[in-house]
């Protein structure tokens, strides 16, 4: 009878060790996975905000600004992905020139010259 009690206690100890090990693994994985994550709004909110930006160009017009870096002094992002005030002004200018009937090549040349890109 004493051997059965020891065997049962050994089984309970193994299960407890397994549960504690899994718990430590989950907590450690969570902590490692969230290192360096932006605080506050979060990365998903930043992506959603960029997608909802009224200054974004239509997918067909994005080639016009492809390869340009934002000219703002505090910025070094690709112009297409930047959301500073200057980037918004440039994107709005591109939309305006396209609406006036200029070709994408003409718009790219004008923006490149005007903003020294």
Helices and strands as residue ranges (DSSP letters): H 2-33, H 43-51, G 59-65, G 79-81, H 85-99, H 104-114
